[in-house]
Amino acid sequence: MADKKSKKDETPEDDEAPGGGRKKLLVIGLAAVLAVAGAAYFFLFAGSGEAEAAAEPVHGGYTALEPVAVNLAGGGYLKIGITLEYTADAAAGGHGSGGVDGSKALDLLISTYSQAQPADVVGARDALKEALEQKIIEAYTEDGVPMVMHVYLTEYVTQ
């Protein structure tokens, strides 16, 4: 009888072990399938949208504008020259010789810097340049397509 009792005690454990192993295998397999599906979704769908949104416009050329003298708000003046780096879309557009006309950029340059104090022109040069660049890029964006990529300072003299 002792043999029968020990066999009964061992039998349920042996039956549960293969079933428990199958359950563990099923859970691990399910987790692996979900991980692969998530990775596939990320690389195929989510990654492509970010790459397109973050794509830098293609370089089309440069337009150098003549330097201008700007009277500063607190007295003194700034002689400043800029060059616009335009996109391939602007070069291919119906602007005649390609590129962009600098009149809007010069107007924005004068209005931005004429409101600045002499201390701002010297101390906050990079902040003023960044503000000017954002205004110019916005002004030269047509139908959601930017025509200007960057603005470079080519002359910067204060007095």
C-alpha positions in Angstrom: 0.0 0.0 0.0 2.8 2.3 0.6 3.9 1.7 -2.9 0.5 2.7 -4.2 0.4 5.9 -2.1 3.8 7.0 -3.2 2.9 6.4 -6.9 -0.3 8.4 -6.5 1.7 11.3 -4.9 4.2 11.2 -7.7 1.7 10.9 -10.5 0.0 14.3 -10.1 3.3 16.1 -10.0 4.5 14.3 -13.1 1.3 15.2 -14.9 1.5 18.9 -13.9 5.1 19.2 -14.9 4.6 18.7 -18.7 1.4 20.8 -18.6 3.2 23.5 -16.6 6.1 23.4 -19.1 3.7 23.8 -22.0 2.1 26.8 -20.3 5.5 28.4 -19.7 6.5 27.7 -23.3 3.3 29.2 -24.5 3.8 32.4 -22.4 7.4 32.8 -23.6 6.4 32.2 -27.2 3.5 34.7 -26.9 5.9 37.3 -25.4 8.4 36.7 -28.2 5.8 37.1 -30.9 4.5 40.4 -29.3 8.1 41.7 -29.1 8.8 40.9 -32.7 5.5 42.5 -33.8 6.2 45.6 -31.8 9.7 46.0 -33.2 8.3 45.4 -36.8 5.7 48.1 -36.3 8.3 50.5 -34.9 10.8 50.0 -37.7 8.2 49.9 -40.5 5.7 52.5 -39.6 6.8 54.8 -36.8 10.4 55.1 -37.9 9.6 56.2 -41.5 7.4 59.1 -40.4 10.1 60.5 -38.2 12.7 60.2 -40.9 10.6 62.1 -43.4 9.6 64.8 -40.9 13.2 65.4 -39.8 14.7 65.3 -43.3 16.8 68.4 -44.0 16.0 70.3 -47.2 18.4 69.8 -50.1 20.9 72.6 -50.7 20.2 74.6 -53.8 22.7 77.5 -53.7 23.6 80.8 -52.0 22.4 84.4 -52.5 24.7 87.0 -51.0 23.1 90.3 -50.1 24.9 93.6 -50.1 25.7 94.8 -46.5 23.4 97.5 -45.1 23.8 100.0 -42.3 21.1 99.8 -39.6 20.5 102.5 -37.0 20.2 100.9 -33.6 17.4 101.8 -31.1 19.8 103.1 -28.4 22.1 105.0 -30.8 24.9 103.9 -33.0 24.7 101.7 -36.0 25.4 98.2 -37.3 26.7 97.4 -40.7 25.5 93.9 -41.5 25.7 91.6 -44.5 24.0 88.3 -44.8 24.0 85.3 -47.2 20.9 83.2 -47.7 21.3 79.4 -48.3 18.4 78.4 -50.4 16.9 75.0 -51.1 16.8 73.0 -54.3 13.1 73.8 -54.5 13.9 77.5 -54.7 16.5 76.9 -57.3 14.1 74.9 -59.5 11.2 77.3 -58.9 10.1 79.8 -61.5 12.3 82.6 -60.2 14.2 83.2 -63.5 17.8 82.5 -62.7 17.0 80.4 -59.7 17.5 81.2 -56.0 15.6 83.7 -54.0 15.1 87.5 -54.1 16.6 89.1 -51.0 14.2 92.0 -50.6 12.1 90.3 -47.9 15.2 89.2 -46.1 16.7 92.7 -46.1 13.4 94.1 -44.8 13.3 91.6 -42.0 17.0 92.3 -41.2 16.4 96.0 -40.9 13.2 95.6 -38.8 14.9 93.1 -36.4 18.1 94.9 -35.8 16.8 98.5 -35.8 14.8 97.6 -32.6 18.0 96.3 -30.8 20.1 98.1 -28.3 23.9 98.4 -28.9 24.5 96.1 -25.9 22.2 93.5 -27.4 24.0 93.6 -30.8 27.3 92.9 -29.0 26.1 90.6 -26.2 23.2 88.7 -27.7 24.5 88.4 -31.3 23.6 84.7 -31.6 20.1 85.1 -30.2 19.4 88.0 -32.7 20.8 85.9 -35.6 18.6 83.0 -34.6 15.5 85.2 -34.4 16.3 86.7 -37.8 16.9 83.3 -39.3 13.5 82.0 -38.1 11.7 85.1 -39.5 13.4 84.7 -42.9 12.8 81.0 -43.2 9.1 81.6 -42.3 8.9 84.5 -44.8 10.4 82.3 -47.6 8.2 79.3 -47.0 5.6 78.7 -49.8 2.9 76.1 -49.4 4.7 74.4 -46.5 8.0 74.1 -48.5 10.9 76.1 -47.1 12.9 78.1 -49.8 15.6 79.2 -47.4 17.6 76.8 -45.2 20.1 79.0 -43.3 21.2 82.6 -42.9 24.9 83.4 -42.6 26.3 86.6 -41.3 29.0 87.8 -43.7 29.7 91.2 -42.2 29.0 92.5 -38.7 30.4 95.9 -37.6 29.1 98.1 -34.8 29.8 101.6 -33.9 
